[in-house]
Amino acid sequence: MRLAAPHIVQYQGSKRILAPQILRYMPKRFNRMVEPFAGSAAMTIAAASEMRAGAYLVNDLNGPLVGLIEAVVANPDGFLRDYAAVWEGQFSFPDGHLAHFYKIRDEFNAGDTRPANMYYLLARCVKGSVRYGRNGNFNQSPDKRRHGTSPSKLAKNVKCVSALLRGIAQFSAIDYREVFDRTAPGDVVYMDPPYQGVSDVRDCRYLSGVSFNEFADSLEVLNRKGVDFLISYDGACGGREYGQDLPEGLGCRKVMLKAGLSSQALLLGRKSVTYEALYVSKGLIPLMPTVKAEKAAQESDFFPEAASW
Ligand SMILES: C[S@@+](CC[C@H](N)C(=O)[O-])C[C@H]1O[C@@H](n2cnc3c(N)ncnc32)[C@H](O)[C@@H]1O
């Protein structure tokens, strides 16, 4: 049984549980891992736990989110101190902990996007699911039953993530296409764009949506440069497929990874397995595990949680 790598924060769409399966499609060692849609950086952390790459580039258009991960890596003690001050504030707030959440959320939306505030909003909001309004403001509500991860509980993971990535990770908050321009052969680019259900529109679940056509066209840049890549892009549940396939002309191989039982189907009394698609670029196809090896490995995987859709 393989245990999950350390993680910093609960984030909608996190690949933490699926990471051991995705890592099987990456080379054992390579120069640099690039994550243009890093979110909580679950894949970067998982790859660093296995020392797969000599360097890492963590990018997400959501600046405060990248800023949070950078602070955790660069200055774990400073981050924990700041977070403790924000987190403890909720217990002495005159109008109770919910009012404290709204105060921090107002400050965040007014421009105080410090890592401690970002972390507190993520740790306290409903299901760790960020929601953004049309004006780009964070508008998710607090989870009334929880106070958010305590700083003492968080400390071990924060220090561990910092030890894995300090000195070898770079951070940016730019559009994924600009990240593609900065790649070179020897990099492996892992991509997990927002789900296609919301392509071509603003995605309130993240700061921005991603157009399917623009994304598919941009991938040609990586092929032209000879840069290897992997893409998690939608999937299937209960026999129903979600999302459009990427164009065959890209030369990728699509595999379906078992992501666990669908929590929504479980609520309706059904047991449906959720699969997530992984596209493997041309250069990585010869390294793919055989079907037999993949099946054996999946059986030994550890799925502590149901998939979220
Ligand atoms: C499905 S989430 C990634 C989750 C991540 N794999 C994890 O483990 O937490 C998609 C991410 O893409 C980011 N994003 C959306 N549009 C983007 C763009 N144009 N360029 C870069 N990142 C973008 C969102 O902010 C969001 O964090």
The ligand as a MOL file (V3000), in Angstrom:
LIG
                    3D

  0  0  0     0  0            999 V3000
M  V30 BEGIN CTAB
M  V30 COUNTS 27 29 0 0 0
M  V30 BEGIN ATOM
M  V30 1 C -8.6010 21.6770 -11.7510 0
M  V30 2 S -7.7150 23.0100 -10.9840 0 CHG=1
M  V30 3 C -6.1310 22.3110 -10.6930 0
M  V30 4 C -6.1170 21.4780 -9.4440 0
M  V30 5 C -4.7420 20.9040 -9.1460 0
M  V30 6 N -4.4050 19.8150 -10.0500 0
M  V30 7 C -4.6180 20.4280 -7.7170 0
M  V30 8 O -4.1460 19.2840 -7.4940 0
M  V30 9 O -4.9860 21.1700 -6.8040 0 CHG=-1
M  V30 10 C -7.4450 24.0830 -12.3060 0
M  V30 11 C -6.6220 25.3300 -11.9840 0
M  V30 12 O -6.3930 26.0660 -13.1930 0
M  V30 13 C -6.2790 27.4380 -12.8690 0
M  V30 14 N -6.4620 28.2120 -14.1140 0
M  V30 15 C -7.6200 28.5370 -14.7400 0
M  V30 16 N -7.3540 29.2040 -15.8830 0
M  V30 17 C -6.0150 29.2990 -16.0120 0
M  V30 18 C -5.1380 29.8610 -16.9870 0
M  V30 19 N -5.6230 30.4620 -18.0660 0
M  V30 20 N -3.7920 29.7600 -16.7900 0
M  V30 21 C -3.3000 29.1630 -15.6690 0
M  V30 22 N -4.0880 28.6210 -14.7000 0
M  V30 23 C -5.4180 28.6750 -14.8640 0
M  V30 24 C -7.3440 27.6480 -11.8030 0
M  V30 25 O -7.0560 28.7860 -10.9980 0
M  V30 26 C -7.2810 26.3200 -11.0230 0
M  V30 27 O -6.5160 26.4400 -9.8620 0
M  V30 END ATOM
M  V30 BEGIN BOND
M  V30 1 1 1 2
M  V30 2 1 2 3
M  V30 3 1 2 10
M  V30 4 1 3 4
M  V30 5 1 4 5
M  V30 6 1 5 6
M  V30 7 1 5 7
M  V30 8 2 7 8
M  V30 9 1 7 9
M  V30 10 1 10 11
M  V30 11 1 11 12
M  V30 12 1 11 26
M  V30 13 1 12 13
M  V30 14 1 13 14
M  V30 15 1 13 24
M  V30 16 1 14 15
M  V30 17 1 14 23
M  V30 18 2 15 16
M  V30 19 1 16 17
M  V30 20 1 17 18
M  V30 21 2 17 23
M  V30 22 1 18 19
M  V30 23 2 18 20
M  V30 24 1 20 21
M  V30 25 2 21 22
M  V30 26 1 22 23
M  V30 27 1 24 25
M  V30 28 1 24 26
M  V30 29 1 26 27
M  V30 END BOND
M  V30 END CTAB
M  END
